[in-house]
Amino acid sequence: MKRIVAAVAACWLLAACTTTSTQLAFKDAPKPPAGARIILLQPEVHLAVLTASGLQEARADWSQQGEDNLAAEMSASLKARAHQFRMIDPEGAMEGRTGQLLRLNEAVTRSIPYGYIPTKKGAFDWTLGEGAQALGSAYEADYALFVTARGTYASGGRVVAMIGFAALGVSVPLGNQYAMASLVDLKTGRIVWYNTALAGPNADMRQPDGAKLLVTAMLKDAPL
Amino acid sequence: MRAGLLAAVAVASLAVGSAAQAQRLAGVRPDLASDEGGLWSVSDKAEIGARQSAELDRDPALNAYVRDVACKVARDHCADIRVYVMDRPFFNASMAPNGYTEVWSGTLLRAADEAQLAFILGHEISHFDRNHSLTSWRRRKSTANAMMVLSAGVAVVGVAAASSAHTYDGASSIMDATRGLIDVVYLAGMASLFGFDRANELEADRLGLGRAAQAGYRPAAATEIWRAQMDETQASDFKRVRNSGARTNIFASHPVDAERIQALQADLKALPDAGAPGRARHRTAIRPHLAAWLRDDLRRRDFGQTLHLIDRLARDGEDLGVLNFYRGEAYRQRRGDGDLALAREAYLAAAAYSDAPVAVWRELGDLRRKEGDPAGAKAAYDNYLTKAPAAEDAWIVQDSLNSLTSGK
């Protein structure tokens, strides 16, 4: 019995001591010059509740809150910088050539964290190709900043399952949330900076305060 | 083993009483914070993808026709659904929880008339009206939870038994048996999920038939289209496909089978054998796409099925130029014994009709050249170049013609 209590306690401790931890993919990113025009695609967020057995049930209200809070925090924290920022609604931009580039960007940034492409093992040299210029001329911009967030939150039943399975020595994950940001040079198409931030318990993007913490962590080393 | 059986029975019993869901009201969006709101938000995103898909068929006349049939069977849900015709050569239609509907070109090509299309759309709209995706999701959730609890129970018993076993062999064989029991629980859970979907399909069939009949369509169309699907499956080149039974959907867990047709037939008895088939209207709507869709169908490389489909389309003696040309294409690409002769016969038949694609002359030219008939080949190539001087491959044909003339 003592062992079971210890296992449960350890799980709780582990969950509690997680902090916002960022993974920076590109450390010496060249800074965009002062006055550079940067478009910021409205953040795209998908949040879900993790059911007791581990299925993800989408929560549209949380995703909406996350999108609103991240957009507000991004605008606020970028306003103070030396560049011109403009927020773009992706829904309108998804048509035609710009839409193709946005989808290409999605596919490329999705591939980065896995590192399953053998040729990409060494230096960080991801690019959308020079075709990205079409995006630049469509929006009169030099750079594009993309932010997406994904995450799950454990339901009450999931927490109970975690405790129960801990007694059997089986660990049951309780869900996590993370945000990804990438900065693309629209002249060359290169992804000049890429970062992911795993949210700690205080960085809940459903709350304005949490979103602020998450955005601060995510942009900490941004070349902006 | 008894524990495993009990577990299986417990999970399977969850599936009982799934049919006859509540109807949904027209024009109602679910609460954003609900599980249904979550399903809708995911579907909304998928729908944006469909709207921008390169496979979306944007022909206004075709879309107006499909939309019109959909609205007739959807009645007060007409404003709730959005139908997208996707150029994909499979028999498939789908309904997302938010009313985003896809009808694939393979379905339009296979529906013999408006009444058959109305039944398919009525089936999909019934999924929407009865909230099948929501109830299916809830069932999946509760089944998964039950499976988790039951496998935890089995694991507890197994671990306890293994730790009291004194030899390594004893412990490991007990653990093996435990793993076996967990599989039994898992399989029973999956079976109950499929069972649930099957009940939904049967309900959607029955309600879809009702909707089509109420809109004035001939009810027998419902069983005709399923039968045609079964026949097409049997015409496949591949034994695996012939043995699998027809599928309403390439991702579906269950084949169209006698059970489904029987259930429909029972309902058909209660309906008058009258109503409009709308054959001419359907054919007029799909006619401009016949060539492109048949070309797509050939990419499946199941020539037996494509030939069967062409036979069905040719039954009333319409569009014989296009149909015979693609019959020829199927034989030419299949390249079985005697297929070349069959291809030539089909191309020749096509060439007699004014709607034959000009490519029929190029193919005839190639065939005759292969058979050592330079004069015939030359005549065919000449014909091709006269009819399609600006064709992309005109220079290739010209080159073939030159080589014939110079005797090389």
Interface residues (C-beta under 8 A of the other chain):
Chain A: A48 T51 A52 S53 G54 L55 E57 A58 R59 A60 D61 S63 Q64 E91 M94 E95 G99 G157 A161 G164 F165 L168 V170
Chain B: L32 A33 D35 G37 G38 L39 W40 S41 V42 I48 Q52 W137 R140 K141 A144 N145 M147 M148 A152 A155 V156 V159
